[in-house]
Amino acid sequence: MTAEAVESGPRTGVAAPGTAPGDGPLRIALLTYKGNPFCGGQGVYVRHLARELARLGHRVEVIGAQPYPVLDEGVPLTELPSLDLYRQPDPFRTPKRGEYRDWIDAAEVATMWTGGFPEPLTFSLRARRHLAARRGEFDVVHDNQTLGYGLLADLGAPLVTTIHHPITVDRQLDLDAATSRRRRASVRRWYGFTRMQKRVARRLPSVLTVSGSSKQEIVDHLGVDPRRIRVVHIGADTDLWSPDPSVPEVPGRIVTTSSADVPLKGLVHLVEALAKLRTGNPAAHLVVVGKRAEDGPVARAIERHGLAEAVEFVKGISDTELVDLVRGAQIACVPSLYEGFSLPAAEAMATGTPLVATTGGAIPEVAGPDGETCLAVPPGDPGALADALGRLLGDAELRARLGAAGRERVLARFTWKQAAIGTAELYRQAIAARAATGPGGRR
């Protein structure tokens, strides 16, 4: 155990060094540099995948940094803290002298001072040091999109890396939306870590991704050999995300999830669509699961169209409250310009709530065919969004048909148990490959 690591749960099933995994339970180290399930899909992925792997009999230990993941019973968390430079209410803070522990902390602050995002690199360096001190305790190390230089070292076990989608996609969309030379320079500095991620990705022996669309993006943007990439779909917790006829439907309610006011999520286009929609459907209103931005494109669009009373933001609610919020909506909407998978689409469909979604990225792989399991529209088109939303609001029979078909699609294709089974198969392939080539095999 390294000095900075803190266990917040019991470590279970630690076998003796050198024990071969065979076909029995695997000892898995699941790394996540950012794990809060309420601020993005990475935290949701870690929580549910870890739980289902444990249910299959594997021994999973999550090793993470702030914001720490919320895990289910039976999955221990080892905290590997950063300096938490982006915490609320004082983001971009400069730590006090006594907070610095080593040169990695100094590098973290220096990168922030120059406008970059340090966490993927610094977490990977801390994880390398931590795993070196625990050599022999794990059969496989699973990295959740850190893609830092520290993970290119011999970690004492084969490495499997999940890339949900290349962050270079986010970078390009933010550059396209930048309105000044100064803003574009700031975006380039912030996304400087993507150069590292591209170099690391090309050397990884085993990459897991969540959709065929993401696989192609990883090949195109990161230059990864497609033979090293496997697709394992993720999914919804279909016990939690399920229909409940006792939850009353709220007329005109449209619900969407947007964890940040960034161009990628397309929320501004949904606000523009709502303004058009309310000219003929004055009861239409939007509930956004996420933090309200006090400034930016979405805030300006809400003010410009006089929608302050028609757009509500909610955050910090329980899982049960969130599910009931979606159950009570007449429509769930995913307006994103791009998604590597789209958990909000799968979760909404699992409740039986009819979906309007764009065709950005992998969303069609999840949402299914237009008119059969959803209504599909081009990304970035407020007029098409407004038309689809208006069509669904005015047709109860269509809402019922799409809602039922959407849930059946999720049950058949996108569950966390299926994701865990597929991921464990990839672990065993990685273990077999390392046994064949040795720790010094090509990366």
KETI-222060 format. One record per residue (C-alpha): x, y, z; residue number from 1. Coordinates in Angstrom, 3 decimals. Layout:
N
GUFI         X         Y         Z   nr
GUFI         X         Y         Z  NUM
...
END
This chain:
443
GUFI         X         Y         Z   nr
GUFI     0.000     0.000     0.000    1
GUFI     1.527     3.326    -1.025    2
GUFI     1.614     6.174     1.446    3
GUFI    -1.012     8.302    -0.280    4
GUFI    -3.514     5.486    -0.888    5
GUFI    -6.460     5.150     1.465    6
GUFI    -8.740     2.137     1.629    7
GUFI   -12.409     3.034     2.150    8
GUFI   -13.590    -0.574     2.117    9
GUFI   -12.228    -4.006     2.924   10
GUFI   -10.018    -5.685     0.380   11
GUFI   -11.529    -9.037    -0.381   12
GUFI   -10.117   -12.220    -1.766   13
GUFI    -6.469   -11.215    -2.071   14
GUFI    -4.763   -14.378    -3.205   15
GUFI    -1.136   -15.263    -2.751   16
GUFI     1.295   -13.801    -5.283   17
GUFI     1.793   -16.029    -8.274   18
GUFI    -1.585   -17.736    -8.029   19
GUFI    -2.749   -18.576   -11.549   20
GUFI    -6.288   -17.387   -12.425   21
GUFI    -7.172   -20.443   -14.535   22
GUFI   -10.896   -20.447   -15.260   23
GUFI   -11.816   -19.356   -11.742   24
GUFI   -12.416   -15.914   -10.235   25
GUFI   -10.127   -13.127   -11.419   26
GUFI    -8.480   -10.518    -9.218   27
GUFI    -9.189    -7.221   -10.973   28
GUFI    -7.790    -3.741   -10.344   29
GUFI   -10.203    -1.260   -11.940   30
GUFI    -8.620     2.194   -12.326   31
GUFI   -10.630     5.394   -12.661   32
GUFI    -9.076     8.843   -12.495   33
GUFI   -12.540    10.434   -12.240   34
GUFI   -15.383     8.358   -10.871   35
GUFI   -18.351    10.302    -9.510   36
GUFI   -21.472     8.793   -11.150   37
GUFI   -23.282    12.128   -10.993   38
GUFI   -20.823    14.016   -13.230   39
GUFI   -20.408    11.801   -16.261   40
GUFI   -20.612     8.363   -17.800   41
GUFI   -17.229     7.133   -16.540   42
GUFI   -18.504     6.917   -12.964   43
GUFI   -21.625     5.069   -14.058   44
GUFI   -19.472     2.620   -16.011   45
GUFI   -17.165     1.869   -13.073   46
GUFI   -19.974     1.427   -10.570   47
GUFI   -22.124    -0.933   -12.594   48
GUFI   -19.360    -2.912   -14.276   49
GUFI   -17.632    -3.505   -10.925   50
GUFI   -20.871    -4.667    -9.328   51
GUFI   -21.693    -7.117   -12.106   52
GUFI   -18.146    -8.499   -12.240   53
GUFI   -18.383    -9.123    -8.497   54
GUFI   -21.733   -10.858    -8.961   55
GUFI   -20.055   -13.166   -11.470   56
GUFI   -17.657   -14.176    -8.689   57
GUFI   -14.642   -12.020    -9.565   58
GUFI   -12.731   -10.002    -6.976   59
GUFI   -12.825    -6.376    -8.016   60
GUFI   -11.017    -3.506    -6.331   61
GUFI   -11.596    -0.009    -7.666   62
GUFI    -8.628     2.351    -7.398   63
GUFI    -9.698     5.924    -8.006   64
GUFI    -9.194     9.634    -7.516   65
GUFI   -11.537    12.520    -6.855   66
GUFI   -14.406    12.793    -7.419   67
GUFI   -14.473     9.308    -5.921   68
GUFI   -16.817     6.688    -7.354   69
GUFI   -19.919     5.539    -5.530   70
GUFI   -19.742     1.744    -5.395   71
GUFI   -22.169    -0.982    -4.437   72
GUFI   -21.752    -3.277    -1.458   73
GUFI   -18.996    -5.850    -1.867   74
GUFI   -16.758    -3.705    -4.105   75
GUFI   -13.925    -2.044    -2.140   76
GUFI   -12.508     1.343    -3.082   77
GUFI    -8.877     2.342    -2.637   78
GUFI    -8.583     6.117    -2.761   79
GUFI    -5.559     7.397    -4.657   80
GUFI    -6.035    11.126    -4.111   81
GUFI    -5.011    13.918    -6.402   82
GUFI    -4.820    17.519    -5.185   83
GUFI    -8.462    17.872    -6.312   84
GUFI    -7.760    21.131    -8.115   85
GUFI   -11.195    21.394    -9.734   86
GUFI   -13.365    20.796    -6.671   87
GUFI   -16.256    23.043    -5.754   88
GUFI   -16.550    25.705    -4.497   89
GUFI   -12.943    26.695    -5.359   90
GUFI   -12.001    25.201    -8.745   91
GUFI    -8.561    25.997   -10.185   92
GUFI    -7.286    26.576    -6.678   93
GUFI    -3.601    26.836    -5.739   94
GUFI    -2.852    24.366    -2.917   95
GUFI    -1.191    25.447     0.291   96
GUFI     2.450    24.508     0.747   97
GUFI     1.653    21.740     3.223   98
GUFI    -0.563    19.932     0.674   99
GUFI     2.324    19.055    -1.640  100
GUFI     3.544    15.497    -1.132  101
GUFI     5.931    14.882    -4.036  102
GUFI     6.975    15.876    -7.542  103
GUFI     3.760    14.492    -9.061  104
GUFI     1.760    17.023    -7.050  105
GUFI     4.049    19.798    -8.271  106
GUFI     3.558    18.670   -11.877  107
GUFI    -0.217    18.615   -11.376  108
GUFI    -0.281    22.226   -10.219  109
GUFI     2.169    23.426   -12.861  110
GUFI     0.047    21.928   -15.644  111
GUFI    -3.077    23.618   -14.261  112
GUFI    -1.261    26.957   -14.021  113
GUFI    -0.454    26.763   -17.738  114
GUFI    -4.064    26.038   -18.704  115
GUFI    -3.750    22.267   -19.163  116
GUFI    -5.653    19.365   -17.631  117
GUFI    -3.195    17.254   -15.618  118
GUFI    -5.313    14.474   -14.090  119
GUFI    -4.883    11.684   -16.686  120
GUFI    -1.092    11.955   -16.499  121
GUFI    -0.748    12.434   -12.751  122
GUFI    -3.237     9.687   -11.877  123
GUFI    -1.394     7.267   -14.161  124
GUFI     1.898     8.032   -12.397  125
GUFI     0.348     7.516    -8.954  126
GUFI    -1.340     4.306   -10.141  127
GUFI     1.965     2.952   -11.497  128
GUFI     3.636     3.554    -8.146  129
GUFI     0.736     2.039    -6.229  130
GUFI     0.536    -1.085    -8.382  131
GUFI     4.299    -1.592    -8.203  132
GUFI     3.999    -1.781    -4.403  133
GUFI     1.272    -4.430    -4.757  134
GUFI     2.802    -6.594    -7.470  135
GUFI     1.265   -10.055    -7.594  136
GUFI    -2.077    -9.089    -6.041  137
GUFI    -3.980    -8.738    -9.325  138
GUFI    -4.499   -10.939   -12.379  139
GUFI    -5.472    -8.012   -14.603  140
GUFI    -5.440    -4.207   -14.478  141
GUFI    -8.358    -2.453   -16.179  142
GUFI    -7.857     1.238   -16.942  143
GUFI   -10.940     3.387   -17.514  144
GUFI    -9.721     5.867   -20.159  145
GUFI    -6.813     7.364   -18.208  146
GUFI    -4.396     6.646   -21.059  147
GUFI    -1.478     8.177   -19.162  148
GUFI     2.226     7.510   -19.633  149
GUFI     2.460     5.799   -16.252  150
GUFI     0.417     2.882   -17.546  151
GUFI     3.022     1.974   -20.160  152
GUFI     5.214     0.522   -17.395  153
GUFI     5.095    -3.122   -16.358  154
GUFI     2.197    -3.053   -13.897  155
GUFI     2.691    -6.625   -12.738  156
GUFI    -0.387    -7.819   -14.619  157
GUFI    -1.788    -7.479   -18.150  158
GUFI    -3.491    -4.183   -18.940  159
GUFI    -6.910    -3.795   -20.543  160
GUFI    -8.009    -0.238   -21.330  161
GUFI   -11.508     1.062   -21.959  162
GUFI   -11.737     3.982   -24.370  163
GUFI   -15.340     5.170   -24.383  164
GUFI   -14.541     7.496   -27.272  165
GUFI   -11.481     9.546   -28.242  166
GUFI   -11.410    12.861   -26.374  167
GUFI   -10.052    14.335   -29.599  168
GUFI   -13.707    14.381   -30.721  169
GUFI   -14.596    16.675   -27.804  170
GUFI   -11.543    18.799   -28.594  171
GUFI   -12.574    19.336   -32.197  172
GUFI   -16.170    20.208   -31.297  173
GUFI   -14.958    22.727   -28.711  174
GUFI   -12.579    24.253   -31.253  175
GUFI   -15.392    24.491   -33.803  176
GUFI   -17.552    26.304   -31.244  177
GUFI   -14.811    28.732   -30.154  178
GUFI   -15.590    32.295   -31.200  179
GUFI   -12.177    33.923   -30.775  180
GUFI    -8.496    33.226   -31.273  181
GUFI    -7.968    33.495   -27.521  182
GUFI   -10.669    30.915   -26.848  183
GUFI    -9.204    28.507   -29.426  184
GUFI    -5.772    28.824   -27.805  185
GUFI    -7.314    28.071   -24.420  186
GUFI    -9.077    24.975   -25.804  187
GUFI    -5.813    23.682   -27.287  188
GUFI    -3.995    24.125   -23.972  189
GUFI    -6.743    22.382   -22.000  190
GUFI    -6.797    19.416   -24.349  191
GUFI    -3.013    19.105   -24.487  192
GUFI    -3.304    15.729   -22.708  193
GUFI    -4.865    14.228   -25.850  194
GUFI    -1.408    14.091   -27.454  195
GUFI    -0.307    11.818   -24.620  196
GUFI    -3.470     9.722   -24.905  197
GUFI    -2.890     9.215   -28.611  198
GUFI     0.707     8.040   -28.042  199
GUFI    -0.331     5.719   -25.221  200
GUFI    -3.327     4.276   -27.073  201
GUFI    -1.153     3.206   -30.000  202
GUFI     1.016     1.108   -27.665  203
GUFI    -1.775    -0.646   -25.793  204
GUFI    -2.118    -4.399   -26.353  205
GUFI    -5.816    -4.646   -25.501  206
GUFI    -8.443    -1.932   -25.998  207
GUFI   -12.094    -2.298   -25.089  208
GUFI   -14.711     0.115   -26.387  209
GUFI   -18.455     0.395   -26.098  210
GUFI   -19.705     0.661   -29.682  211
GUFI   -18.785     0.059   -33.290  212
GUFI   -18.872     3.801   -33.879  213
GUFI   -16.349     4.393   -31.100  214
GUFI   -14.111     1.652   -32.475  215
GUFI   -13.916     3.412   -35.817  216
GUFI   -13.253     6.767   -34.126  217
GUFI   -10.414     5.194   -32.107  218
GUFI    -8.854     3.872   -35.308  219
GUFI    -9.308     7.170   -37.177  220
GUFI    -8.407     9.628   -34.401  221
GUFI    -5.868     7.707   -32.340  222
GUFI    -4.304     5.427   -34.931  223
GUFI    -4.898     2.246   -32.927  224
GUFI    -4.619    -1.054   -34.802  225
GUFI    -8.250    -2.255   -35.185  226
GUFI    -7.133    -5.824   -34.443  227
GUFI    -6.392    -4.727   -30.861  228
GUFI    -9.873    -3.309   -30.261  229
GUFI   -12.885    -5.269   -28.990  230
GUFI   -16.439    -3.922   -28.702  231
GUFI   -18.370    -4.756   -25.540  232
GUFI   -21.658    -2.882   -25.297  233
GUFI   -22.573    -1.397   -21.934  234
GUFI   -26.117    -0.943   -20.739  235
GUFI   -28.725     0.025   -18.231  236
GUFI   -29.506    -1.303   -14.774  237
GUFI   -32.801    -2.751   -15.966  238
GUFI   -33.988    -3.539   -12.426  239
GUFI   -33.688     0.121   -11.448  240
GUFI   -34.556     1.605   -14.841  241
GUFI   -37.922    -0.057   -15.404  242
GUFI   -41.513     0.994   -16.134  243
GUFI   -43.809     1.873   -13.222  244
GUFI   -47.410     2.682   -14.230  245
GUFI   -48.038     4.173   -10.770  246
GUFI   -45.789     7.161   -11.606  247
GUFI   -48.074     9.799   -13.168  248
GUFI   -47.171    11.161   -16.582  249
GUFI   -46.575    14.915   -16.563  250
GUFI   -48.119    16.544   -19.658  251
GUFI   -45.541    18.272   -21.822  252
GUFI   -42.510    17.109   -19.835  253
GUFI   -39.349    16.479   -21.846  254
GUFI   -36.312    15.226   -19.922  255
GUFI   -32.661    15.201   -20.910  256
GUFI   -29.300    14.584   -19.224  257
GUFI   -26.457    17.037   -19.707  258
GUFI   -23.562    16.910   -17.262  259
GUFI   -21.850    19.993   -18.702  260
GUFI   -22.596    22.984   -20.927  261
GUFI   -20.329    21.846   -23.745  262
GUFI   -21.035    21.760   -27.490  263
GUFI   -20.788    17.951   -27.565  264
GUFI   -24.031    17.534   -25.598  265
GUFI   -26.140    19.663   -27.959  266
GUFI   -28.250    21.126   -25.157  267
GUFI   -28.360    24.541   -26.793  268
GUFI   -30.064    22.967   -29.829  269
GUFI   -32.688    21.369   -27.596  270
GUFI   -33.393    24.754   -25.966  271
GUFI   -33.794    26.287   -29.432  272
GUFI   -36.129    23.418   -30.363  273
GUFI   -38.190    23.982   -27.213  274
GUFI   -38.694    27.632   -28.166  275
GUFI   -40.063    26.539   -31.552  276
GUFI   -42.153    23.773   -30.011  277
GUFI   -43.879    26.022   -27.473  278
GUFI   -45.416    28.187   -30.176  279
GUFI   -47.859    25.330   -30.799  280
GUFI   -47.449    23.376   -27.532  281
GUFI   -47.349    25.911   -24.683  282
GUFI   -47.375    23.124   -22.061  283
GUFI   -44.051    21.747   -23.347  284
GUFI   -41.247    22.182   -20.836  285
GUFI   -37.772    20.776   -20.310  286
GUFI   -36.174    19.188   -17.252  287
GUFI   -32.380    18.960   -17.511  288
GUFI   -30.573    16.513   -15.243  289
GUFI   -27.379    18.439   -14.651  290
GUFI   -25.940    21.681   -13.355  291
GUFI   -27.294    25.003   -14.605  292
GUFI   -24.576    27.124   -16.193  293
GUFI   -24.894    30.779   -15.204  294
GUFI   -23.285    31.869   -18.460  295
GUFI   -22.621    30.325   -21.852  296
GUFI   -24.631    29.354   -24.946  297
GUFI   -27.403    27.518   -23.072  298
GUFI   -27.969    30.294   -20.534  299
GUFI   -28.043    32.890   -23.295  300
GUFI   -30.504    30.846   -25.374  301
GUFI   -32.833    30.425   -22.394  302
GUFI   -32.774    34.175   -21.765  303
GUFI   -33.132    35.096   -25.437  304
GUFI   -36.270    32.985   -25.861  305
GUFI   -37.794    33.819   -22.473  306
GUFI   -37.696    30.176   -21.328  307
GUFI   -36.650    30.692   -17.701  308
GUFI   -39.953    29.219   -16.468  309
GUFI   -39.945    26.407   -19.041  310
GUFI   -36.462    24.957   -18.378  311
GUFI   -35.652    23.406   -15.006  312
GUFI   -32.257    22.026   -13.934  313
GUFI   -32.044    19.326   -11.259  314
GUFI   -28.950    17.807    -9.664  315
GUFI   -27.980    15.844    -6.574  316
GUFI   -31.117    13.700    -6.571  317
GUFI   -31.199    10.013    -5.647  318
GUFI   -31.286     7.176    -8.158  319
GUFI   -34.938     6.526    -7.323  320
GUFI   -35.868    10.190    -7.799  321
GUFI   -34.012    10.283   -11.117  322
GUFI   -35.761     7.193   -12.437  323
GUFI   -39.175     8.547   -11.411  324
GUFI   -38.330    11.832   -13.131  325
GUFI   -37.734     9.969   -16.389  326
GUFI   -40.736     7.695   -15.895  327
GUFI   -42.974    10.735   -15.508  328
GUFI   -41.768    12.406   -18.693  329
GUFI   -43.724    12.118   -21.908  330
GUFI   -40.456    12.172   -23.871  331
GUFI   -36.778    11.566   -23.156  332
GUFI   -34.392    13.390   -25.470  333
GUFI   -30.718    12.916   -26.353  334
GUFI   -29.701    15.977   -28.435  335
GUFI   -25.950    15.254   -28.478  336
GUFI   -23.791    16.042   -31.484  337
GUFI   -21.774    12.934   -30.661  338
GUFI   -21.831    10.083   -28.137  339
GUFI   -19.536     7.103   -27.786  340
GUFI   -22.504     5.078   -26.531  341
GUFI   -25.237     7.103   -24.694  342
GUFI   -26.194     5.658   -21.357  343
GUFI   -29.023     8.210   -20.959  344
GUFI   -30.644     6.799   -24.095  345
GUFI   -30.446     3.200   -22.861  346
GUFI   -31.669     4.128   -19.378  347
GUFI   -34.635     6.133   -20.635  348
GUFI   -35.610     3.365   -23.043  349
GUFI   -35.428     0.842   -20.194  350
GUFI   -38.155     2.778   -18.333  351
GUFI   -40.437     2.603   -21.350  352
GUFI   -40.220     6.362   -21.909  353
GUFI   -40.265     7.136   -25.657  354
GUFI   -37.048     8.600   -27.025  355
GUFI   -36.151    11.361   -29.445  356
GUFI   -32.438    11.180   -30.251  357
GUFI   -29.961    12.461   -32.776  358
GUFI   -27.911    10.261   -35.048  359
GUFI   -24.611    11.560   -33.619  360
GUFI   -21.860     8.998   -33.125  361
GUFI   -23.036     5.709   -31.628  362
GUFI   -26.505     6.883   -30.628  363
GUFI   -28.235     4.949   -33.463  364
GUFI   -26.535     1.728   -32.253  365
GUFI   -28.284     2.223   -28.927  366
GUFI   -31.555     3.886   -29.897  367
GUFI   -32.306     1.710   -32.891  368
GUFI   -34.204     2.437   -36.122  369
GUFI   -36.173     5.642   -36.611  370
GUFI   -39.879     5.031   -36.162  371
GUFI   -39.397     1.601   -34.574  372
GUFI   -37.702     2.182   -31.222  373
GUFI   -37.212     5.965   -31.303  374
GUFI   -37.588     9.062   -33.434  375
GUFI   -34.192     9.938   -34.916  376
GUFI   -33.104    13.390   -36.104  377
GUFI   -29.860    14.856   -37.485  378
GUFI   -27.512    16.337   -34.866  379
GUFI   -27.426    20.107   -34.514  380
GUFI   -30.851    20.668   -36.129  381
GUFI   -33.305    22.455   -33.754  382
GUFI   -36.071    22.425   -36.372  383
GUFI   -35.935    18.650   -36.788  384
GUFI   -35.830    18.231   -33.006  385
GUFI   -38.892    20.456   -32.582  386
GUFI   -40.812    18.529   -35.251  387
GUFI   -40.041    15.149   -33.675  388
GUFI   -40.892    16.340   -30.167  389
GUFI   -44.161    17.860   -31.364  390
GUFI   -45.090    14.693   -33.230  391
GUFI   -44.590    12.559   -30.107  392
GUFI   -46.358    14.961   -27.751  393
GUFI   -49.387    14.834   -30.017  394
GUFI   -49.583    11.063   -30.457  395
GUFI   -50.146     8.946   -27.336  396
GUFI   -50.312     5.721   -29.339  397
GUFI   -46.920     6.391   -30.920  398
GUFI   -45.427     7.176   -27.499  399
GUFI   -46.706     3.870   -26.108  400
GUFI   -45.427     1.875   -29.086  401
GUFI   -41.948     3.405   -29.123  402
GUFI   -41.653     3.156   -25.356  403
GUFI   -42.455    -0.563   -25.290  404
GUFI   -40.176    -1.330   -28.247  405
GUFI   -37.344     0.669   -26.684  406
GUFI   -37.437    -1.323   -23.446  407
GUFI   -37.420    -4.611   -25.342  408
GUFI   -34.372    -3.468   -27.285  409
GUFI   -32.455    -2.653   -24.090  410
GUFI   -33.387    -5.947   -22.423  411
GUFI   -32.186    -7.862   -25.471  412
GUFI   -28.931    -5.968   -26.087  413
GUFI   -27.781    -3.603   -23.347  414
GUFI   -27.526    -4.922   -19.789  415
GUFI   -24.649    -4.653   -17.329  416
GUFI   -24.538    -8.418   -16.823  417
GUFI   -23.894    -8.906   -20.540  418
GUFI   -21.232    -6.189   -20.373  419
GUFI   -19.492    -7.891   -17.441  420
GUFI   -19.457   -11.285   -19.153  421
GUFI   -17.932    -9.801   -22.309  422
GUFI   -15.372    -7.801   -20.333  423
GUFI   -14.274   -10.837   -18.321  424
GUFI   -13.744   -12.755   -21.564  425
GUFI   -11.433    -9.983   -22.740  426
GUFI    -9.527   -10.125   -19.433  427
GUFI    -8.833   -13.831   -19.966  428
GUFI    -7.633   -13.164   -23.512  429
GUFI    -5.251   -10.488   -22.196  430
GUFI    -3.955   -12.836   -19.494  431
GUFI    -3.369   -15.595   -22.055  432
GUFI    -1.584   -13.177   -24.397  433
GUFI     0.741   -11.980   -21.628  434
GUFI     1.495   -15.561   -20.650  435
GUFI     2.454   -16.271   -24.256  436
GUFI     4.647   -13.187   -24.774  437
GUFI     5.821   -12.365   -21.236  438
GUFI     5.761    -8.977   -19.468  439
GUFI     8.178    -7.564   -21.986  440
GUFI     5.903    -8.267   -24.930  441
GUFI     5.260    -5.517   -27.463  442
GUFI     2.935    -2.737   -26.454  443
END
